[in-house]
């Protein structure tokens, strides 16, 4: 079974959970099957890393597995949504890692925030907050390229300063040429001014602050969703227990009726027996 294909959805392995699972196995407990994808030659573990390492901890040579047909890539896509509704609860770091896994992929990063959120089992504002630093990074890269071009133009202007001095008279006598689409390379734009750059940076800070607020809201939404899920689970457990209690009550009533009927039969037989004894005397 391969575990080196980037299918580990968690940021860190919980050693305490591994130890607890291992202890349960030694006591005879049966853990749920892990999920693996078989590509024809390799088995890629997609869900159940803590169970996998618990089995290794006790030296087990076999493990129950739900084997599905698919590639390592299929296993990765499955893994990012694993433990969203079962198993050891994910941390925010685990959720961030799952979302980032899709955003780092050329194909998956083109999906909408809602599509990624559905696969990863998080809210779409959470995905937007994780995606924001990548957008900022691309914007910074574009600004760096723009700055490099401006620096290059300044250096180029310095090297031709003498030539320009020599042609001052000619330029003074020649009407200025307006920059057009055709000659825009000859007369390049000098780019944004320092005040414009400062304003842009302020806008970026404001947007970052807004996205941070969205991330906090998304985290709250995840906690609320988790709480609602737990409430739903408790309600299901309560319904199941009520059904079991109802069955027990019906069984008890049935036994009580049978007991009462038996008592009546015994009393009837006792009465008949007394009559027979009197008749015999």
Secondary structure, DSSP 8 states (H G I E B T S, - for coil): -B--SS---SSS--HHHHHHHHHHHHTT-----EEEEE-SS-EEEEE-HHHHHHHHHTT-S---EEEEE--HHHHHHHHTTTTSSSSS---HHHHHHHHHHHHTSTTGGGS-HHHHHHHHTS-HHHHHHHHHHHHHHHHHHHHHHHHHHHHHHHHHHHHTHHHHHHTHHHHHHS------TTTTTTT------HHHHHHHHHHHHHHHHHHHHHHHHHHHHHHHHHHHHHHHHHHHHHHHHHHHHHHHHHHHHHHHHHHHHHHHHHHHHHHHHHHHHHHH-
